[in-house]
Amino acid sequence: MSDSRNRSTEAGIAVQGAVRTALIWESDIDAASVGVAVTDGIVTLTGQVRTFKEVLAVRRRVLAVPGVHGIADELVVGPCEPMTLTDTMLAHRVVDVLGWADGVDVETIQVRVTGGAVELIGSVSTRDHAETAETLVSALRGVERVENHLVVTDEASARAVHASSGSVAPDGP
């Protein structure tokens, strides 16, 4: 019984991640304002969105995600936040969005926000993860610019970088 429960939980986590990622990429949706929970393929949406058009966009994107069998829509339409985001609010949104991204370990990234400028500091395992982090953060409302100081720590990627630059990467630690 616990094996099927574990598979169900793992599937729910995978669907939740896929839904969050789908919402992030939809320009008509403020993904940071939408909460997502998944149980047995049923997605519960919570939070506050600006317009009914945004509710419809959320529903459409969620239903297009493989593994979603239904939606429990608890979204509220109304003003989401003050017109100007504080740096603290923006920092929370950046961390949330990075936490939702496939393959990006938010525990290895520090975020610094000053006047809408976001600085990403830390390490990721691949160049794609660094680029994904920058792309996701730059798409957030309120972000003026992103300074990506993420370092790729994966050994295979580091060797590829060294090989392309003509230098030789050491074999051992």
C-alpha positions in Angstrom: 0.0 0.0 0.0 2.8 2.4 0.8 4.4 1.9 -2.6 1.2 3.0 -4.4 1.0 6.0 -2.0 4.6 6.9 -2.7 4.0 6.6 -6.5 0.9 8.8 -6.2 2.8 11.4 -4.2 5.7 11.4 -6.7 3.2 11.7 -9.6 1.4 14.6 -7.8 4.7 16.4 -7.2 5.7 16.0 -10.9 2.3 17.3 -12.1 2.5 20.2 -9.6 5.9 21.1 -11.0 4.7 20.8 -14.6 1.7 23.0 -13.8 3.8 25.7 -12.1 6.2 25.7 -15.1 3.4 26.0 -17.5 1.9 29.0 -15.6 5.3 30.7 -15.5 5.6 30.7 -19.3 2.2 32.1 -19.9 2.6 35.9 -20.3 -1.1 36.6 -19.3 -0.6 35.0 -15.9 1.1 36.2 -12.8 2.3 32.7 -11.7 3.6 33.9 -8.4 0.0 34.8 -7.4 -1.4 31.3 -8.1 -1.1 28.5 -5.6 -1.1 24.9 -6.9 -1.8 21.7 -5.1 -2.3 18.3 -6.7 -4.1 15.2 -5.3 -4.8 12.3 -7.6 -4.6 14.4 -10.7 -7.0 17.0 -9.4 -5.3 20.5 -9.3 -6.5 22.9 -6.7 -5.8 26.5 -7.7 -5.7 29.2 -5.0 -4.7 32.8 -4.8 -5.8 36.1 -6.3 -5.6 37.1 -9.9 -6.2 40.5 -11.5 -9.0 39.7 -14.0 -11.4 36.9 -15.1 -9.4 36.7 -18.3 -6.4 35.7 -16.2 -8.6 33.0 -14.5 -9.5 31.6 -17.9 -5.8 31.7 -19.0 -4.8 29.8 -15.8 -7.6 27.1 -16.4 -6.6 26.7 -20.1 -2.9 26.2 -19.3 -3.5 23.8 -16.3 -5.9 21.6 -18.3 -3.2 21.3 -21.1 -0.7 19.7 -18.6 -0.4 15.9 -18.9 -1.5 14.2 -15.8 -4.2 16.8 -14.9 -7.6 15.1 -14.6 -9.6 18.1 -13.2 -9.4 21.5 -11.6 -10.8 22.8 -8.3 -10.8 26.5 -8.9 -10.6 28.6 -5.8 -9.0 31.7 -7.5 -10.3 35.1 -6.4 -10.5 38.0 -8.9 -9.3 41.3 -7.5 -6.3 43.5 -7.0 -3.3 41.3 -6.3 -0.9 43.8 -4.8 0.1 47.4 -4.7 1.2 48.9 -8.0 4.8 48.9 -6.8 6.4 45.8 -5.5 8.8 46.2 -2.7 12.2 44.6 -3.0 11.3 42.2 -0.3 8.1 41.1 -2.1 10.1 40.7 -5.3 12.8 38.7 -3.6 10.1 36.3 -2.3 8.6 36.0 -5.8 12.1 35.3 -7.3 12.8 32.5 -4.8 9.3 31.0 -5.4 9.7 31.0 -9.1 13.2 29.4 -8.9 11.9 26.8 -6.5 9.3 25.8 -9.1 11.8 25.4 -12.0 12.7 21.9 -13.0 16.4 21.1 -12.2 17.1 24.4 -10.4 18.1 23.8 -6.8 17.0 27.0 -5.0 19.1 26.0 -2.0 22.3 26.7 -3.9 21.2 30.2 -5.1 21.1 33.5 -3.2 19.0 36.3 -4.4 19.7 40.0 -3.9 17.2 42.6 -5.0 17.8 46.3 -5.1 15.5 48.8 -6.8 14.0 46.0 -8.9 17.4 44.8 -10.1 17.9 41.1 -9.2 21.2 39.5 -8.6 21.5 35.7 -8.8 24.5 34.4 -6.9 25.5 30.8 -6.3 25.8 27.6 -8.2 23.8 25.4 -10.6 24.6 22.0 -12.1 24.3 23.0 -15.8 24.5 26.0 -18.1 20.8 25.3 -19.0 19.8 25.7 -15.4 21.6 29.0 -15.2 19.9 30.3 -18.3 16.5 29.0 -17.1 16.9 30.8 -13.8 17.7 34.0 -15.6 14.8 33.7 -18.1 12.2 32.9 -15.4 13.3 35.8 -13.1 13.5 38.3 -15.9 9.9 37.5 -16.9 8.6 38.4 -13.4 6.6 41.7 -13.1 8.7 44.3 -11.3 12.1 43.0 -12.3 14.0 45.8 -14.0 17.1 43.7 -14.9 18.9 40.5 -13.9 22.5 40.0 -13.1 23.3 36.4 -13.4 26.4 35.4 -11.4 25.5 31.7 -11.2 28.5 29.3 -11.6 28.1 25.9 -13.2 29.5 23.3 -10.9 28.8 20.1 -12.8 32.1 18.5 -13.6 31.1 17.3 -17.1 29.9 20.9 -18.0 33.1 22.3 -16.6 35.2 20.0 -18.7 33.2 21.0 -21.8 33.8 24.6 -21.1 37.5 24.0 -20.6 37.6 21.9 -23.8 35.9 24.6 -25.8 38.3 27.3 -24.5 41.4 25.1 -25.4 42.5 24.5 -21.8 42.6 21.2 -20.1 40.4 20.4 -17.1 42.0 18.3 -14.3 40.8 14.7 -14.0 40.6 14.5 -10.3 39.3 16.6 -7.4 
